[in-house]
Amino acid sequence: MPKGRHEEKRPADAIGLALLVGKISTGEGEDERDEKLSSAAAEMGRKGGQKRAENMTPERPAVIAKKAAKTRPGR
């Protein structure tokens, strides 16, 4: 069986993958992903965001917000 991005086993064909997803969603199968990996990534993301906020000047959030408002569709 091929391995995915995080070395988890998954079916090679689309039908097998669809069956696996269906079984996981109905509770018949198990999701083999490791929760430690996703929680570690989330923790690193929080640390990075806090560090970015600490290093930002008071004017910088306003500049970012104005740029985001300009790029929104329909405005």
C-alpha positions as CSV (number, residue, x, y, z in Angstrom):
1,M,0.0,0.0,0.0
2,P,1.4,3.4,-0.9
3,K,2.3,5.9,1.8
4,G,1.0,9.4,2.0
5,R,2.7,12.7,2.9
6,H,3.1,11.8,6.6
7,E,3.9,8.1,5.9
8,E,0.4,7.0,6.6
9,K,-0.9,4.0,4.6
10,R,-3.6,4.7,2.1
11,P,-5.2,3.0,-1.0
12,A,-3.6,3.6,-4.4
13,D,-6.8,3.8,-6.4
14,A,-9.6,6.4,-6.2
15,I,-12.3,3.9,-5.4
16,G,-10.3,2.4,-2.5
17,L,-9.6,5.9,-1.1
18,A,-13.3,6.8,-1.4
19,L,-14.3,3.6,0.5
20,L,-11.7,4.5,3.2
21,V,-13.1,8.0,3.6
22,G,-16.6,6.6,3.8
23,K,-15.7,4.1,6.5
24,I,-13.9,6.8,8.5
25,S,-16.9,9.2,8.3
26,T,-19.4,6.5,9.4
27,G,-17.2,5.2,12.2
28,E,-16.5,1.8,10.6
29,G,-12.8,2.5,10.0
30,E,-10.0,4.3,11.8
31,D,-8.1,7.3,10.7
32,E,-4.4,6.3,11.1
33,R,-3.0,9.8,11.3
34,D,-1.0,10.6,14.3
35,E,-2.6,13.4,16.5
36,K,0.8,14.3,17.9
37,L,2.0,15.5,14.5
38,S,-1.0,17.8,14.0
39,S,-0.9,19.2,17.5
40,A,2.8,19.8,17.2
41,A,2.3,21.8,14.0
42,A,-0.5,23.8,15.6
43,E,1.8,24.6,18.5
44,M,4.6,25.8,16.3
45,G,2.1,28.0,14.3
46,R,0.9,29.6,17.5
47,K,4.5,30.3,18.6
48,G,5.3,31.8,15.2
49,G,2.2,34.1,15.3
50,Q,3.0,35.3,18.8
51,K,6.6,36.1,17.8
52,R,5.4,38.0,14.7
53,A,3.0,40.0,16.7
54,E,5.7,40.9,19.2
55,N,8.1,42.1,16.5
56,M,5.5,44.2,14.6
57,T,5.4,48.0,14.9
58,P,2.0,49.5,15.9
59,E,1.5,50.9,12.4
60,R,2.1,47.6,10.6
61,P,-1.3,45.9,11.5
62,A,-3.1,48.8,9.9
63,V,-1.1,48.5,6.7
64,I,-1.8,44.8,6.5
65,A,-5.5,45.3,7.1
66,K,-5.8,48.0,4.4
67,K,-4.0,45.7,1.9
68,A,-6.4,42.8,2.8
69,A,-9.4,45.1,2.4
70,K,-8.3,46.1,-1.1
71,T,-7.8,42.5,-2.2
72,R,-11.2,41.3,-1.2
73,P,-13.5,40.7,-4.1
74,G,-16.4,43.1,-4.7
75,R,-14.9,46.1,-2.9
